Amino acid sequence: MVTRRELLLGTAGGWLLERVWAGEGAGSAAADTLTALAGKKPLIRRALRPPNFETPLADLAAPFTRNDAFFVRYHLAVIPHVDAAAWRLQVAGASAQHPLSLSLEELRSGFEQVSVVAVNQCAGNRRGLFTPRVPGVQWGNGAMGNARWRGVRLRDVLNRAGMAPEALEVVFDGADSPVLPGTPDYLKSLPVERALDENTLIAFEMNDQPLPHWNGAPARLIVPGWVGSYWVKHLTAIRIEPQAFDGFWMKAAYRVPTGAFPGRRFASQENAETTPVTELMVNSLITSHVSGARLRRGERVELGGKAWDSGAGIEAVEVSADGGQSWRDATLQRDLGRFAWREFRFDLDTSRPGPLNVAVRARSRSGAKQPDKLTPNPSGYHDNIVQTVSLEVA
Amino acid sequence: MRGARRRAAALLTAPALAGASALLWAAAGAEAIQLKDAPGRDLTTGRCIICHSLEYIPSNAPAMNRAGWQKSIQKMKDRFGAPITDEEAKQILDYLDGSYSGKS
């Protein structure tokens, strides 16, 4: 798919930025550098290569995160621009009785098309907010977004490939690859039961547009409720296997201490010490205000933000303006689906001058609540602690 | 997707790739930052930039100390196949620890 020439020139061409614009954007810290990748608006640059770009807070306020504002996350630096007309998806493996090779058109027309609105959130979102600090991409709040994903059900494709009863895991490979031969390619697996979930899709559209290059064109995996690391981009091959996949990105990366977090277990990948990160934790984000904002006494001020979980749906969002002594329910806005985020609003009391520390906590229909304390883990995953913004009424 | 890379790797040795990569970055003006000037900077730049831009180094500094950098370099060598000799690894460690250890 990629010739030597393309690797050296074409891929580098893909890196060239249409424009570079550094400055301070709404909702981003002064130290953040904003840079635009080709086809994207300026995003918070965490790393240029492999590209890791974060969505600024202001762009997380809309119900659907714009495609050109959606975060970008890659592990490996060789990222070909995939020709959708020539692209094929291979579906094979030891537990596939009828291996398939599908063009994009065959995928689109050969299976029922469905869509799901879902949050796509990096497992390491907010890693940069960890105390004490942990190594890794130092994400703030914006390694996430919400979009409508349209495609076909993975299970329909797996069934067409004659998935055998002994199948244990399904392995996914994308077109991106490492620079060096010794670097493990980025492959991820799902347990069969999650692969067969009706909400797990092979998507080719995002917010009613073809997938942007930087978000996985021409087709990517959508695993609603599970962390973004499973949402393999530029999908090229699917393997149905009767044994646990032993690649680096399953066995050594994206893992947390066993038993440290709630959420679905990935039994065939778990050991006594560590287990894969799987489902998102219930969480919330204030998008209307950042710490340091000044409010005018007596003016009507509406706090706004988003709350989400792994698919049970949000039951309530509570707001405290007195350091957590008393909590009142925020008003939940339109329900976009149980895997989507849920917008909330709350009228702040600006009648008294002075500091106003506003905390928000979400509760899932599963009963899970946001905790006050971080659960330490070496790679900095699952930061869903209650956040507070410090405002000033004057 | 490994096939493309294998074909490319068959044509190019790792150091050649590294050189090409660094040259391309320099030519494109796309490398956003330079590392702090101290002994070992050029070696560190040359090895790290094969696979990733340099921002990872200062951005991770607050989470790093000598042991953290040691672990990171070892991971790049052992897990990611970075072409770094033991002697080079020591020089890179001294440089990173001296210039980018921010963890108290």
Interface residues (C-beta under 8 A of the other chain):
Chain A: M1 V2 T3 R4 L7 L8 A12 W15 L16 L17 T33 T35 R45 R46 A47 L48 R49 P50 A77 V78 P80 P132 R133 V134 P135 G136 V137 Q138 D173 G174 A175 D176 S177 P178 V179 L180 P181 G182 T183 P184 D185 H234 T236 A237 F248 A252
Chain B: M1 R2 G3 A4 R5 R6 R7 A8 A9 L11 L12 A14 L17 A20 S21 L24 W25 A28 A30 E31 A32 I50 C51 H52 S53 E55 Y56 S59 N60 P62 A63 M64 G68 S72 R79 F80 G81 A82 P83 K103
